[in-house]
């Protein structure tokens, strides 16, 4: 398996791609648990549909707000999991590499992602 880094043109953000042609091409750090993430996101999608139903049925405000909080916690859990895998795979691989500037850029990118999660 070889590794290649691609820069997104609009943001200059570096994205790692694991090139494993036996699997059909690029692989993200979360690829191993992709099905788990998809299951969790489908569950969250169902919770959001439930919120729509609660509003449509004129459910008591606090009950709706409790469900909104549950959806937020579920999304944060997904985000923390993705961030964890990003640090363990993408950032760790960059830190082990020879390009110090690239490693520093990956740490900065992860730090900014953490800042966004904290502010959310």
Beta strands, then each sheet from edge to edge (+ up, - down):
strand 1: 2-7
strand 2: 14-20
strand 3: 25-27
sheet 1: 1+ 2- 3+
end
